[in-house]
């Protein structure tokens, strides 16, 4: 029987919607995946046997993942857009930096979107992340110019948007693609659910790529399986890279160590102080996690 290769767009109650050969196929996964402890995820590239006569097809093989997140469960993400408002709610640097670190650890490109720039000066937060080497965008109702740049960034990529309630993520997604009809605090006409009601991850085609509609993305933390070992954390802050290997001691933790080149760079203004503060917080958190807790 003919088999096809495609991408899982969503999974609900053991049924998976797979885009393959320009069509959508409803499939069930082979029992062998359950025995192997493997759960198919939205974003997975798979090989399927299509169903016939109205019956479900079968997911025969799940190809190797480039990356995956545990919460929300989604794989093969290229870009994570971290949406933050200049006020109402105020930006939380630790939340932003935790998300960018997790993205870096998973080999996902993080990008920063600052909203509500009509309400306060966005430059202080933009400066932090531009100087740290991130691609940044600035959005306001009066000046939506960067929306076109975001659309271009979505082309050919699998992307996800994360942001706390109230930062304007839904407004941004509607500006990017009005066909999504995402409504805040009301039931979406297309998605069929409102704020805080998403129970599964789903990929949507838009702007020549895919956008993940995801629940709880901003809640990523070590309790949800996105743990970064303390020794790996230094590699998840891209502005540290030019200074790694230049510390006095090879075991330097870059927190308060004598002869630390990272600390020197912070003092000289080469690394934003808030970014280093977040690093120290995440490092201290990671120190408290024992190896046996990760098994």
MARBA-708360 format. One record per residue (C-alpha): residue number from 1; z, y, x. Coordinates in Angstrom, 1 decimal, padded with zeros to 4 digits. Last residue first. Layout:
% residues N
<site><num>NUM</num><c3>Z</c3><c2>Y</c2><c1>X</c1></site>
...
***
This chain:
% residues 295
<site><num>295</num><c3>035.9</c3><c2>010.3</c2><c1>016.1</c1></site>
<site><num>294</num><c3>036.4</c3><c2>014.1</c2><c1>016.4</c1></site>
<site><num>293</num><c3>040.2</c3><c2>013.9</c2><c1>015.9</c1></site>
<site><num>292</num><c3>040.6</c3><c2>011.5</c2><c1>018.8</c1></site>
<site><num>291</num><c3>039.1</c3><c2>014.2</c2><c1>021.1</c1></site>
<site><num>290</num><c3>041.9</c3><c2>016.6</c2><c1>020.3</c1></site>
<site><num>289</num><c3>041.3</c3><c2>019.9</c2><c1>018.5</c1></site>
<site><num>288</num><c3>043.7</c3><c2>022.7</c2><c1>019.6</c1></site>
<site><num>287</num><c3>041.5</c3><c2>023.8</c2><c1>022.5</c1></site>
<site><num>286</num><c3>038.6</c3><c2>024.4</c2><c1>020.0</c1></site>
<site><num>285</num><c3>040.7</c3><c2>027.1</c2><c1>018.2</c1></site>
<site><num>284</num><c3>041.5</c3><c2>028.8</c2><c1>021.4</c1></site>
<site><num>283</num><c3>037.8</c3><c2>028.9</c2><c1>022.4</c1></site>
<site><num>282</num><c3>036.8</c3><c2>030.2</c2><c1>019.0</c1></site>
<site><num>281</num><c3>039.3</c3><c2>033.1</c2><c1>019.3</c1></site>
<site><num>280</num><c3>038.3</c3><c2>033.8</c2><c1>022.9</c1></site>
<site><num>279</num><c3>034.6</c3><c2>033.8</c2><c1>021.9</c1></site>
<site><num>278</num><c3>035.3</c3><c2>036.2</c2><c1>019.0</c1></site>
<site><num>277</num><c3>037.0</c3><c2>038.6</c2><c1>021.4</c1></site>
<site><num>276</num><c3>034.1</c3><c2>038.3</c2><c1>023.7</c1></site>
<site><num>275</num><c3>031.7</c3><c2>039.3</c2><c1>020.9</c1></site>
<site><num>274</num><c3>033.9</c3><c2>042.2</c2><c1>019.9</c1></site>
<site><num>273</num><c3>033.9</c3><c2>043.5</c2><c1>023.5</c1></site>
<site><num>272</num><c3>030.1</c3><c2>043.7</c2><c1>023.7</c1></site>
<site><num>271</num><c3>028.9</c3><c2>042.2</c2><c1>027.0</c1></site>
<site><num>270</num><c3>027.3</c3><c2>044.5</c2><c1>029.6</c1></site>
<site><num>269</num><c3>029.9</c3><c2>047.2</c2><c1>028.9</c1></site>
<site><num>268</num><c3>031.4</c3><c2>047.2</c2><c1>032.4</c1></site>
<site><num>267</num><c3>034.7</c3><c2>045.7</c2><c1>031.2</c1></site>
<site><num>266</num><c3>032.9</c3><c2>043.0</c2><c1>029.3</c1></site>
<site><num>265</num><c3>030.8</c3><c2>042.2</c2><c1>032.4</c1></site>
<site><num>264</num><c3>034.0</c3><c2>041.9</c2><c1>034.4</c1></site>
<site><num>263</num><c3>035.4</c3><c2>039.5</c2><c1>031.8</c1></site>
<site><num>262</num><c3>032.3</c3><c2>037.4</c2><c1>032.1</c1></site>
<site><num>261</num><c3>032.5</c3><c2>037.4</c2><c1>035.9</c1></site>
<site><num>260</num><c3>036.0</c3><c2>035.9</c2><c1>035.8</c1></site>
<site><num>259</num><c3>037.9</c3><c2>036.5</c2><c1>039.1</c1></site>
<site><num>258</num><c3>041.3</c3><c2>035.9</c2><c1>037.5</c1></site>
<site><num>257</num><c3>041.0</c3><c2>034.1</c2><c1>034.2</c1></site>
<site><num>256</num><c3>041.8</c3><c2>035.8</c2><c1>030.8</c1></site>
<site><num>255</num><c3>039.3</c3><c2>034.1</c2><c1>028.5</c1></site>
<site><num>254</num><c3>036.2</c3><c2>033.2</c2><c1>030.5</c1></site>
<site><num>253</num><c3>037.4</c3><c2>029.5</c2><c1>030.7</c1></site>
<site><num>252</num><c3>036.9</c3><c2>029.4</c2><c1>034.5</c1></site>
<site><num>251</num><c3>036.8</c3><c2>025.8</c2><c1>035.8</c1></site>
<site><num>250</num><c3>034.3</c3><c2>026.7</c2><c1>038.5</c1></site>
<site><num>249</num><c3>036.6</c3><c2>029.3</c2><c1>039.8</c1></site>
<site><num>248</num><c3>035.6</c3><c2>032.7</c2><c1>041.2</c1></site>
<site><num>247</num><c3>033.1</c3><c2>033.3</c2><c1>038.4</c1></site>
<site><num>246</num><c3>029.4</c3><c2>033.6</c2><c1>039.1</c1></site>
<site><num>245</num><c3>028.2</c3><c2>030.3</c2><c1>037.6</c1></site>
<site><num>244</num><c3>027.6</c3><c2>032.0</c2><c1>034.2</c1></site>
<site><num>243</num><c3>026.8</c3><c2>035.7</c2><c1>034.5</c1></site>
<site><num>242</num><c3>023.3</c3><c2>035.9</c2><c1>033.2</c1></site>
<site><num>241</num><c3>024.1</c3><c2>033.4</c2><c1>030.4</c1></site>
<site><num>240</num><c3>027.0</c3><c2>035.2</c2><c1>028.8</c1></site>
<site><num>239</num><c3>024.8</c3><c2>037.4</c2><c1>026.6</c1></site>
<site><num>238</num><c3>023.6</c3><c2>034.2</c2><c1>024.8</c1></site>
<site><num>237</num><c3>027.0</c3><c2>033.2</c2><c1>023.5</c1></site>
<site><num>236</num><c3>026.5</c3><c2>029.5</c2><c1>022.6</c1></site>
<site><num>235</num><c3>026.5</c3><c2>028.4</c2><c1>026.3</c1></site>
<site><num>234</num><c3>030.2</c3><c2>029.5</c2><c1>026.7</c1></site>
<site><num>233</num><c3>031.1</c3><c2>027.3</c2><c1>023.7</c1></site>
<site><num>232</num><c3>030.2</c3><c2>024.0</c2><c1>025.4</c1></site>
<site><num>231</num><c3>033.4</c3><c2>023.5</c2><c1>027.3</c1></site>
<site><num>230</num><c3>035.5</c3><c2>024.4</c2><c1>024.2</c1></site>
<site><num>229</num><c3>033.7</c3><c2>021.7</c2><c1>022.2</c1></site>
<site><num>228</num><c3>031.8</c3><c2>023.1</c2><c1>019.2</c1></site>
<site><num>227</num><c3>032.7</c3><c2>021.7</c2><c1>015.8</c1></site>
<site><num>226</num><c3>030.4</c3><c2>022.0</c2><c1>012.8</c1></site>
<site><num>225</num><c3>032.0</c3><c2>019.1</c2><c1>010.9</c1></site>
<site><num>224</num><c3>033.4</c3><c2>021.0</c2><c1>007.9</c1></site>
<site><num>223</num><c3>036.9</c3><c2>021.4</c2><c1>009.3</c1></site>
<site><num>222</num><c3>035.4</c3><c2>023.0</c2><c1>012.5</c1></site>
<site><num>221</num><c3>033.9</c3><c2>025.8</c2><c1>010.4</c1></site>
<site><num>220</num><c3>030.8</c3><c2>026.6</c2><c1>008.3</c1></site>
<site><num>219</num><c3>032.0</c3><c2>028.5</c2><c1>005.2</c1></site>
<site><num>218</num><c3>029.1</c3><c2>031.0</c2><c1>005.3</c1></site>
<site><num>217</num><c3>026.7</c3><c2>028.3</c2><c1>004.3</c1></site>
<site><num>216</num><c3>028.7</c3><c2>027.4</c2><c1>001.2</c1></site>
<site><num>215</num><c3>025.7</c3><c2>026.3</c2><c1>-000.9</c1></site>
<site><num>214</num><c3>022.2</c3><c2>026.5</c2><c1>000.3</c1></site>
<site><num>213</num><c3>018.8</c3><c2>027.6</c2><c1>-001.0</c1></site>
<site><num>212</num><c3>016.7</c3><c2>026.8</c2><c1>002.1</c1></site>
<site><num>211</num><c3>013.6</c3><c2>028.9</c2><c1>002.7</c1></site>
<site><num>210</num><c3>010.3</c3><c2>027.2</c2><c1>003.7</c1></site>
<site><num>209</num><c3>007.3</c3><c2>028.7</c2><c1>005.3</c1></site>
<site><num>208</num><c3>004.0</c3><c2>030.5</c2><c1>004.6</c1></site>
<site><num>207</num><c3>005.8</c3><c2>033.4</c2><c1>002.9</c1></site>
<site><num>206</num><c3>007.6</c3><c2>031.1</c2><c1>000.4</c1></site>
<site><num>205</num><c3>008.0</c3><c2>027.3</c2><c1>-000.2</c1></site>
<site><num>204</num><c3>011.4</c3><c2>026.4</c2><c1>-001.4</c1></site>
<site><num>203</num><c3>013.9</c3><c2>024.0</c2><c1>000.2</c1></site>
<site><num>202</num><c3>016.9</c3><c2>022.8</c2><c1>-001.8</c1></site>
<site><num>201</num><c3>020.5</c3><c2>022.2</c2><c1>-000.9</c1></site>
<site><num>200</num><c3>022.8</c3><c2>020.8</c2><c1>-003.5</c1></site>
<site><num>199</num><c3>025.7</c3><c2>022.0</c2><c1>-005.7</c1></site>
<site><num>198</num><c3>024.8</c3><c2>025.6</c2><c1>-006.2</c1></site>
<site><num>197</num><c3>027.2</c3><c2>027.2</c2><c1>-008.8</c1></site>
<site><num>196</num><c3>028.8</c3><c2>029.8</c2><c1>-006.6</c1></site>
<site><num>195</num><c3>026.5</c3><c2>032.5</c2><c1>-007.9</c1></site>
<site><num>194</num><c3>024.1</c3><c2>031.4</c2><c1>-010.6</c1></site>
<site><num>193</num><c3>022.1</c3><c2>028.4</c2><c1>-011.5</c1></site>
<site><num>192</num><c3>018.7</c3><c2>027.3</c2><c1>-012.8</c1></site>
<site><num>191</num><c3>016.9</c3><c2>028.0</c2><c1>-009.6</c1></site>
<site><num>190</num><c3>013.8</c3><c2>029.5</c2><c1>-011.3</c1></site>
<site><num>189</num><c3>015.4</c3><c2>031.5</c2><c1>-014.1</c1></site>
<site><num>188</num><c3>018.6</c3><c2>032.1</c2><c1>-012.1</c1></site>
<site><num>187</num><c3>021.8</c3><c2>032.0</c2><c1>-014.2</c1></site>
<site><num>186</num><c3>023.8</c3><c2>035.1</c2><c1>-013.8</c1></site>
<site><num>185</num><c3>026.4</c3><c2>036.3</c2><c1>-011.2</c1></site>
<site><num>184</num><c3>023.6</c3><c2>037.6</c2><c1>-009.0</c1></site>
<site><num>183</num><c3>020.0</c3><c2>036.7</c2><c1>-010.1</c1></site>
<site><num>182</num><c3>017.5</c3><c2>035.0</c2><c1>-007.9</c1></site>
<site><num>181</num><c3>014.0</c3><c2>035.4</c2><c1>-009.5</c1></site>
<site><num>180</num><c3>012.3</c3><c2>033.4</c2><c1>-006.7</c1></site>
<site><num>179</num><c3>008.9</c3><c2>034.9</c2><c1>-007.6</c1></site>
<site><num>178</num><c3>010.1</c3><c2>038.3</c2><c1>-006.3</c1></site>
<site><num>177</num><c3>009.7</c3><c2>036.9</c2><c1>-002.7</c1></site>
<site><num>176</num><c3>011.2</c3><c2>039.0</c2><c1>000.1</c1></site>
<site><num>175</num><c3>012.7</c3><c2>041.5</c2><c1>-002.2</c1></site>
<site><num>174</num><c3>014.2</c3><c2>038.8</c2><c1>-004.3</c1></site>
<site><num>173</num><c3>015.6</c3><c2>037.2</c2><c1>-001.1</c1></site>
<site><num>172</num><c3>017.1</c3><c2>040.6</c2><c1>-000.1</c1></site>
<site><num>171</num><c3>018.7</c3><c2>041.2</c2><c1>-003.5</c1></site>
<site><num>170</num><c3>020.2</c3><c2>037.7</c2><c1>-003.4</c1></site>
<site><num>169</num><c3>021.6</c3><c2>038.3</c2><c1>000.1</c1></site>
<site><num>168</num><c3>023.1</c3><c2>041.7</c2><c1>-000.9</c1></site>
<site><num>167</num><c3>026.3</c3><c2>041.5</c2><c1>001.1</c1></site>
<site><num>166</num><c3>028.4</c3><c2>040.9</c2><c1>-002.1</c1></site>
<site><num>165</num><c3>029.3</c3><c2>037.3</c2><c1>-001.6</c1></site>
<site><num>164</num><c3>029.4</c3><c2>036.3</c2><c1>002.1</c1></site>
<site><num>163</num><c3>026.1</c3><c2>035.7</c2><c1>003.9</c1></site>
<site><num>162</num><c3>023.8</c3><c2>033.0</c2><c1>004.9</c1></site>
<site><num>161</num><c3>020.0</c3><c2>032.8</c2><c1>004.7</c1></site>
<site><num>160</num><c3>018.1</c3><c2>029.6</c2><c1>005.8</c1></site>
<site><num>159</num><c3>014.8</c3><c2>029.2</c2><c1>007.4</c1></site>
<site><num>158</num><c3>012.2</c3><c2>026.5</c2><c1>007.9</c1></site>
<site><num>157</num><c3>009.3</c3><c2>028.2</c2><c1>009.8</c1></site>
<site><num>156</num><c3>005.6</c3><c2>028.6</c2><c1>009.6</c1></site>
<site><num>155</num><c3>005.9</c3><c2>032.1</c2><c1>008.3</c1></site>
<site><num>154</num><c3>009.5</c3><c2>033.2</c2><c1>007.8</c1></site>
<site><num>153</num><c3>009.5</c3><c2>035.8</c2><c1>010.6</c1></site>
<site><num>152</num><c3>006.5</c3><c2>037.6</c2><c1>008.9</c1></site>
<site><num>151</num><c3>008.5</c3><c2>037.9</c2><c1>005.7</c1></site>
<site><num>150</num><c3>011.4</c3><c2>039.3</c2><c1>007.7</c1></site>
<site><num>149</num><c3>009.1</c3><c2>042.0</c2><c1>009.2</c1></site>
<site><num>148</num><c3>007.9</c3><c2>042.9</c2><c1>005.7</c1></site>
<site><num>147</num><c3>011.5</c3><c2>043.3</c2><c1>004.6</c1></site>
<site><num>146</num><c3>012.1</c3><c2>045.6</c2><c1>007.6</c1></site>
<site><num>145</num><c3>010.7</c3><c2>048.5</c2><c1>005.7</c1></site>
<site><num>144</num><c3>013.1</c3><c2>048.3</c2><c1>002.8</c1></site>
<site><num>143</num><c3>014.2</c3><c2>052.0</c2><c1>003.2</c1></site>
<site><num>142</num><c3>015.7</c3><c2>053.4</c2><c1>000.0</c1></site>
<site><num>141</num><c3>017.2</c3><c2>050.2</c2><c1>-001.2</c1></site>
<site><num>140</num><c3>018.5</c3><c2>049.5</c2><c1>002.3</c1></site>
<site><num>139</num><c3>017.6</c3><c2>046.9</c2><c1>005.0</c1></site>
<site><num>138</num><c3>018.1</c3><c2>046.8</c2><c1>008.8</c1></site>
<site><num>137</num><c3>016.7</c3><c2>043.8</c2><c1>010.8</c1></site>
<site><num>136</num><c3>018.0</c3><c2>042.4</c2><c1>014.1</c1></site>
<site><num>135</num><c3>016.6</c3><c2>040.0</c2><c1>016.7</c1></site>
<site><num>134</num><c3>019.5</c3><c2>039.1</c2><c1>018.9</c1></site>
<site><num>133</num><c3>019.9</c3><c2>039.8</c2><c1>022.6</c1></site>
<site><num>132</num><c3>023.6</c3><c2>040.7</c2><c1>022.8</c1></site>
<site><num>131</num><c3>022.6</c3><c2>044.4</c2><c1>023.1</c1></site>
<site><num>130</num><c3>020.8</c3><c2>044.1</c2><c1>019.8</c1></site>
<site><num>129</num><c3>023.8</c3><c2>042.4</c2><c1>018.3</c1></site>
<site><num>128</num><c3>026.3</c3><c2>045.0</c2><c1>019.2</c1></site>
<site><num>127</num><c3>023.9</c3><c2>047.9</c2><c1>018.7</c1></site>
<site><num>126</num><c3>023.1</c3><c2>046.8</c2><c1>015.1</c1></site>
<site><num>125</num><c3>026.8</c3><c2>046.8</c2><c1>014.3</c1></site>
<site><num>124</num><c3>027.4</c3><c2>050.4</c2><c1>015.5</c1></site>
<site><num>123</num><c3>023.9</c3><c2>051.6</c2><c1>014.2</c1></site>
<site><num>122</num><c3>024.4</c3><c2>050.7</c2><c1>010.5</c1></site>
<site><num>121</num><c3>025.8</c3><c2>054.1</c2><c1>009.5</c1></site>
<site><num>120</num><c3>027.2</c3><c2>053.9</c2><c1>006.0</c1></site>
<site><num>119</num><c3>026.1</c3><c2>053.6</c2><c1>002.4</c1></site>
<site><num>118</num><c3>022.3</c3><c2>053.8</c2><c1>002.8</c1></site>
<site><num>117</num><c3>022.5</c3><c2>051.0</c2><c1>005.4</c1></site>
<site><num>116</num><c3>023.4</c3><c2>048.6</c2><c1>002.6</c1></site>
<site><num>115</num><c3>022.2</c3><c2>045.6</c2><c1>004.5</c1></site>
<site><num>114</num><c3>022.2</c3><c2>044.4</c2><c1>008.1</c1></site>
<site><num>113</num><c3>020.1</c3><c2>041.3</c2><c1>008.9</c1></site>
<site><num>112</num><c3>020.9</c3><c2>039.4</c2><c1>012.1</c1></site>
<site><num>111</num><c3>018.8</c3><c2>036.5</c2><c1>013.4</c1></site>
<site><num>110</num><c3>020.0</c3><c2>033.1</c2><c1>014.6</c1></site>
<site><num>109</num><c3>017.5</c3><c2>030.7</c2><c1>016.2</c1></site>
<site><num>108</num><c3>018.6</c3><c2>027.1</c2><c1>015.6</c1></site>
<site><num>107</num><c3>019.3</c3><c2>024.9</c2><c1>018.6</c1></site>
<site><num>106</num><c3>022.3</c3><c2>023.3</c2><c1>016.9</c1></site>
<site><num>105</num><c3>024.7</c3><c2>024.9</c2><c1>019.4</c1></site>
<site><num>104</num><c3>022.9</c3><c2>028.2</c2><c1>019.0</c1></site>
<site><num>103</num><c3>023.3</c3><c2>028.0</c2><c1>015.2</c1></site>
<site><num>102</num><c3>027.0</c3><c2>027.2</c2><c1>015.6</c1></site>
<site><num>101</num><c3>027.4</c3><c2>030.2</c2><c1>017.9</c1></site>
<site><num>100</num><c3>025.6</c3><c2>032.5</c2><c1>015.5</c1></site>
<site><num>99</num><c3>027.7</c3><c2>031.4</c2><c1>012.7</c1></site>
<site><num>98</num><c3>031.0</c3><c2>031.8</c2><c1>014.5</c1></site>
<site><num>97</num><c3>029.8</c3><c2>035.2</c2><c1>015.7</c1></site>
<site><num>96</num><c3>029.1</c3><c2>036.4</c2><c1>012.2</c1></site>
<site><num>95</num><c3>032.4</c3><c2>035.1</c2><c1>010.9</c1></site>
<site><num>94</num><c3>034.3</c3><c2>036.6</c2><c1>013.8</c1></site>
<site><num>93</num><c3>032.6</c3><c2>040.0</c2><c1>013.5</c1></site>
<site><num>92</num><c3>033.6</c3><c2>040.4</c2><c1>009.8</c1></site>
<site><num>91</num><c3>031.4</c3><c2>043.1</c2><c1>008.3</c1></site>
<site><num>90</num><c3>033.0</c3><c2>045.2</c2><c1>005.6</c1></site>
<site><num>89</num><c3>032.3</c3><c2>044.1</c2><c1>002.0</c1></site>
<site><num>88</num><c3>031.6</c3><c2>046.6</c2><c1>000.6</c1></site>
<site><num>87</num><c3>030.5</c3><c2>048.0</c2><c1>004.0</c1></site>
<site><num>86</num><c3>027.8</c3><c2>047.7</c2><c1>006.7</c1></site>
<site><num>85</num><c3>026.6</c3><c2>044.6</c2><c1>005.0</c1></site>
<site><num>84</num><c3>025.9</c3><c2>041.3</c2><c1>006.8</c1></site>
<site><num>83</num><c3>023.1</c3><c2>038.7</c2><c1>006.4</c1></site>
<site><num>82</num><c3>022.9</c3><c2>036.0</c2><c1>009.0</c1></site>
<site><num>81</num><c3>019.4</c3><c2>034.7</c2><c1>009.0</c1></site>
<site><num>80</num><c3>019.3</c3><c2>031.2</c2><c1>010.4</c1></site>
<site><num>79</num><c3>016.0</c3><c2>030.0</c2><c1>011.9</c1></site>
<site><num>78</num><c3>014.3</c3><c2>026.7</c2><c1>012.7</c1></site>
<site><num>77</num><c3>016.2</c3><c2>024.3</c2><c1>010.5</c1></site>
<site><num>76</num><c3>015.3</c3><c2>020.6</c2><c1>010.9</c1></site>
<site><num>75</num><c3>018.0</c3><c2>019.3</c2><c1>008.7</c1></site>
<site><num>74</num><c3>020.2</c3><c2>020.2</c2><c1>005.7</c1></site>
<site><num>73</num><c3>023.6</c3><c2>019.2</c2><c1>004.5</c1></site>
<site><num>72</num><c3>025.5</c3><c2>022.4</c2><c1>003.9</c1></site>
<site><num>71</num><c3>027.8</c3><c2>021.8</c2><c1>005.5</c1></site>
<site><num>70</num><c3>026.9</c3><c2>019.0</c2><c1>007.9</c1></site>
<site><num>69</num><c3>024.1</c3><c2>020.8</c2><c1>009.6</c1></site>
<site><num>68</num><c3>021.1</c3><c2>019.1</c2><c1>011.2</c1></site>
<site><num>67</num><c3>019.0</c3><c2>019.4</c2><c1>014.3</c1></site>
<site><num>66</num><c3>015.7</c3><c2>018.2</c2><c1>015.8</c1></site>
<site><num>65</num><c3>015.8</c3><c2>015.2</c2><c1>013.5</c1></site>
<site><num>64</num><c3>014.1</c3><c2>011.9</c2><c1>014.4</c1></site>
<site><num>63</num><c3>011.9</c3><c2>010.6</c2><c1>011.6</c1></site>
<site><num>62</num><c3>013.4</c3><c2>009.1</c2><c1>008.4</c1></site>
<site><num>61</num><c3>011.5</c3><c2>005.9</c2><c1>007.4</c1></site>
<site><num>60</num><c3>010.6</c3><c2>004.1</c2><c1>004.2</c1></site>
<site><num>59</num><c3>011.6</c3><c2>006.6</c2><c1>001.5</c1></site>
<site><num>58</num><c3>010.4</c3><c2>004.8</c2><c1>-001.6</c1></site>
<site><num>57</num><c3>008.4</c3><c2>005.9</c2><c1>-004.6</c1></site>
<site><num>56</num><c3>009.6</c3><c2>006.3</c2><c1>-008.1</c1></site>
<site><num>55</num><c3>007.7</c3><c2>004.9</c2><c1>-011.1</c1></site>
<site><num>54</num><c3>005.2</c3><c2>006.8</c2><c1>-013.2</c1></site>
<site><num>53</num><c3>002.5</c3><c2>004.2</c2><c1>-012.9</c1></site>
<site><num>52</num><c3>002.7</c3><c2>004.0</c2><c1>-009.2</c1></site>
<site><num>51</num><c3>005.3</c3><c2>005.3</c2><c1>-006.7</c1></site>
<site><num>50</num><c3>004.4</c3><c2>006.7</c2><c1>-003.3</c1></site>
<site><num>49</num><c3>005.4</c3><c2>004.7</c2><c1>-000.2</c1></site>
<site><num>48</num><c3>007.2</c3><c2>007.3</c2><c1>002.0</c1></site>
<site><num>47</num><c3>007.4</c3><c2>008.3</c2><c1>005.7</c1></site>
<site><num>46</num><c3>009.9</c3><c2>011.1</c2><c1>006.3</c1></site>
<site><num>45</num><c3>010.5</c3><c2>014.5</c2><c1>007.8</c1></site>
<site><num>44</num><c3>014.0</c3><c2>015.6</c2><c1>006.9</c1></site>
<site><num>43</num><c3>014.4</c3><c2>019.1</c2><c1>005.6</c1></site>
<site><num>42</num><c3>016.6</c3><c2>018.2</c2><c1>002.7</c1></site>
<site><num>41</num><c3>018.7</c3><c2>015.3</c2><c1>004.0</c1></site>
<site><num>40</num><c3>018.5</c3><c2>011.5</c2><c1>003.9</c1></site>
<site><num>39</num><c3>021.9</c3><c2>009.9</c2><c1>004.4</c1></site>
<site><num>38</num><c3>022.3</c3><c2>007.4</c2><c1>007.3</c1></site>
<site><num>37</num><c3>025.3</c3><c2>005.1</c2><c1>007.5</c1></site>
<site><num>36</num><c3>023.2</c3><c2>002.2</c2><c1>008.7</c1></site>
<site><num>35</num><c3>023.9</c3><c2>000.2</c2><c1>005.6</c1></site>
<site><num>34</num><c3>023.1</c3><c2>003.2</c2><c1>003.5</c1></site>
<site><num>33</num><c3>019.8</c3><c2>003.6</c2><c1>005.3</c1></site>
<site><num>32</num><c3>019.0</c3><c2>-000.1</c2><c1>004.8</c1></site>
<site><num>31</num><c3>019.1</c3><c2>000.4</c2><c1>001.0</c1></site>
<site><num>30</num><c3>015.7</c3><c2>002.1</c2><c1>001.1</c1></site>
<site><num>29</num><c3>015.8</c3><c2>005.7</c2><c1>-000.2</c1></site>
<site><num>28</num><c3>014.6</c3><c2>006.6</c2><c1>-003.7</c1></site>
<site><num>27</num><c3>011.5</c3><c2>008.7</c2><c1>-004.3</c1></site>
<site><num>26</num><c3>010.1</c3><c2>011.5</c2><c1>-006.5</c1></site>
<site><num>25</num><c3>006.8</c3><c2>012.7</c2><c1>-005.0</c1></site>
<site><num>24</num><c3>005.6</c3><c2>016.3</c2><c1>-004.9</c1></site>
<site><num>23</num><c3>002.0</c3><c2>016.8</c2><c1>-003.9</c1></site>
<site><num>22</num><c3>000.0</c3><c2>018.5</c2><c1>-001.2</c1></site>
<site><num>21</num><c3>-000.2</c3><c2>015.2</c2><c1>000.9</c1></site>
<site><num>20</num><c3>003.5</c3><c2>014.9</c2><c1>001.0</c1></site>
<site><num>19</num><c3>006.4</c3><c2>017.0</c2><c1>-000.5</c1></site>
<site><num>18</num><c3>009.3</c3><c2>014.7</c2><c1>-001.1</c1></site>
<site><num>17</num><c3>011.8</c3><c2>015.1</c2><c1>-004.0</c1></site>
<site><num>16</num><c3>014.6</c3><c2>012.7</c2><c1>-003.3</c1></site>
<site><num>15</num><c3>016.6</c3><c2>010.7</c2><c1>-005.9</c1></site>
<site><num>14</num><c3>020.1</c3><c2>009.3</c2><c1>-004.9</c1></site>
<site><num>13</num><c3>022.0</c3><c2>011.6</c2><c1>-007.3</c1></site>
<site><num>12</num><c3>020.1</c3><c2>014.7</c2><c1>-006.2</c1></site>
<site><num>11</num><c3>018.1</c3><c2>015.2</c2><c1>-003.1</c1></site>
<site><num>10</num><c3>015.9</c3><c2>018.2</c2><c1>-002.2</c1></site>
<site><num>9</num><c3>012.8</c3><c2>019.3</c2><c1>-000.3</c1></site>
<site><num>8</num><c3>012.3</c3><c2>016.1</c2><c1>001.7</c1></site>
<site><num>7</num><c3>009.3</c3><c2>016.6</c2><c1>004.0</c1></site>
<site><num>6</num><c3>006.1</c3><c2>014.5</c2><c1>004.2</c1></site>
<site><num>5</num><c3>004.3</c3><c2>011.5</c2><c1>005.7</c1></site>
<site><num>4</num><c3>002.4</c3><c2>009.2</c2><c1>003.4</c1></site>
<site><num>3</num><c3>002.0</c3><c2>005.4</c2><c1>002.9</c1></site>
<site><num>2</num><c3>-000.9</c3><c2>003.5</c2><c1>001.2</c1></site>
<site><num>1</num><c3>000.0</c3><c2>000.0</c2><c1>000.0</c1></site>
***
